[in-house]
């Protein structure tokens, strides 16, 4: 399953960037090259390589020896920090690359990709969590969500300051690390989740403007539902903009 998934993502990365070459939609959206997907595909490949019983046994031994009593709920909250910054920075005077409505569109498209991919893999791989609480460990939904938000944040604000990108990815990385320290996920879950989140964010910048052009969407509505999957349940966040 994971091998087929990796090949599927590779095809997506090659296919969707090419859709922007001969269309009329907004040129401020990026036409991707394969190099933009090297890092996330490497993360996914690394996660697949570490998804074995030997490495999991070593992780369990390390955790039980050093973090057996560690518990925190911080990761449940900070996974949403990059998403909040995508919209919040505009409201404190830092102008993003795209307007509110386009950012909502990007978040919805990328969110659907993230949630859909994570849900599909969780339901088909049935891998047991390190703490034995459930069989939906692979991949980490928290990590995928955080890295997806960080990718949108970086693409919208990194031209203002690279520190916005650094901050977003640092929070996303912290989310993944805390999932491991909380004994909720294997390292392989976190690496693959990070890769999925980044790819979903990247693809949103090719898919959303294409959909916008084909559907004749105009920037009129400032409200939308952004899908979120936290590893246990699926829900939607309401995003509202004020002009």
N, C-alpha and C positions, 0 to 999 in steps of 0.2 A: 504493500500500500504506500509506504513512504517513498519508495523508489518511483512509483508511478506519479505520485504527487509532485516530486521534484521535477520530473520531466514535464508535467503539466504546467508548472510555474515557469519553467524555462521557455515553453512555447508562448505563454502569455506575455512574457517580457519581450519577446521578439516581435510578436504580432501587434500588440496594442500601440507601442511607440510609433509604428509605421502609419497608424491611422491619421496622424496629424500632418502628414506631408502635403496632401493636396486637398485640404478642406478650408472652409472660410471662417472657422471659428477663431476666437480671440487668440492673437499671437503671443499674448503674455503668458499663456499656458505653455509648459515646456514640451518639446518634442524629444522624447527620450532616446538615448543611445544605450546600448547594452552595458556600457561601463557603469551606468547608474545602478545596475542590479548585481554587480560583482560582490559587493559586501554582503547584502542580504542572502544571496545564494550561497555564499561561503558560510554564513552563519547556519543556514539550513543544512548544508552538507556536513558541517561539523557536528550539528545536533544529531543527525542521522548516524554518523560514525560513532557517537558516544552513547547511542541508544542500545546498549547491550548490558547483559547481566553482570559482567566483570566490573565495568565502570560504576554501575549502580551500587554494587556491593561496596566499592571503595568510598562512594559518596555517603552511603549509610554509615559506614564505620567512622568516617570523618565527622559527620554530623553528630552521631551519638557520643563521640568523644569530646567534642568542643561546643556543641550547641543544643544538647539534648533538652535543656529547659527553656530554650529561647522561644518566645511568642510575642508577636506584635500584629496589630491590624493596620499599621501605617500603609502597607502596600495596597490595601483595599481602597485607600483614598488618593494616594499620590499618583496612581495610574491615570487619573483624570486631570492631573495638573497641566500637562501639555495642551489638552483640549481647551481647558479654561483659558490658558494663555493665548491661544489662537484668536479668541474673541476678546479677551480682556485687555490685551495690549492696545488694541484700537481705541478702547474706551478711556485709556489713560494717555492718549495722544501719540502713540507709536503707530504710524500708518502701515498697514499690511500691503502686500502686492496686489491682492484682489479685494473686492468689496464684500460686505457681509453676506449677501445672497449667494455669491459664488463660493465663498468659504463654506457656507452651509451645504451647498451642493457637493463640494469636494468631501466634506465630512460624511455626508450620507452615502455617497458612492464608495468611498474608502471604507466606511464602517460596515457596509454590506459585504464587501469583499473580505474584511477581517473576520466578522462574525460568521459568515458562511463557511469560510475555509476552516476556522477553528472548530466550529460545530461539526462539520463533516468529519474531520480527523478524530475528534474526540469520540464520536459515535461509532466509528469504524475500527479504530485501533484498540479501544477498550483497555488501555494500560493503567495498571493500579498505581495510585499515588504513593509516594514514599511513606506516608503515615498510614497507609492502608484504608483510608476513609472512603474511597470511591475508585471506580475504574475509568475515570475520564481525565487522566493526567496529561496526556499528550495531544496537543501542545499546551503551553501556558496561555490562557486567555487574558490574564492580567498583563502579561508581558507584551503580547501582541497588541493589545489595546494601547498600552503606554507608548510603544514604539511607533504605532500608527500616528498617534497624536503628535509625537515628537517630530516625525517626518513632515507633517503638514506645517507645524510650527517653524521648522527650519526653512522650508521652501517659501513661506510667507514673510519671514522676518530676518533671515540670515543676511540679506543684502543691507539691512540696517546695521546689524552687528552680529558677528559670528557667535557672540556669547549667548544669544537667544537659542541658537542651534545647540551649542554646548550644554546649556542649561536643560533643554528639553531631553536630549539624549542621556544626560547624567541622571535625571529623574527616572527615565525609562529603564536605565541600567540598574538603578537602585531598586526599582520595582522587581525586576527579575532576580536580583540577588536576595531580596527579602523573601521571595517565594521559595527559594532554596533553603534559606536559613529557617524559615517557618516549617520546613519539612513537608511542604505542599506540592513541590515539583522537583523533578529530576533536572539536572543540568541540560540534558538533551531537550526537555520540554521548553525550557527558557530560551535556548538558542534558536530553536525552530520557531517559537512564538515571536521572537525579535525579528527574524527574517520575514515572517508573514506580515507583520505590522509595517515594516519598511516598504516591502513590495506593494502592499495595499495602498499605502500613501503615494508611492510613485505612480502606480497605475491610475489612481484617481485623477491625476493631472492630464492623462490622455483620454480616459473614458468620459469623465464629466463634460469637458467642452464639446466632445463629439456628440454626446446625448443632448446637450443644450442646443447645439446647432440643429440636430435632426428633429428634435421635438419642438423647436421654435420657442424655447423658454426665454422669458424676459425677466429682468431683475425687478420684480414687483413685490413679492412676498418676503417678509422678514421673519418668518416662523417656520420651523421644521422639526421633525423628529429624527434624532440621530441614534441608530441602533447600537446597543452595547451588549457584549456577552462577558460575564465575569467569571466564567468557569463553572458556574452552577446554574444560572438562569439567564434568559434573554429578556431584555427590556429596551426601552427607548428613552433618551433624554430629550426634553423640550428645549429648543434653542430659540430665543426671541431677540430680535434686534430693534433698536429704537433710533429713529432718524431725527 
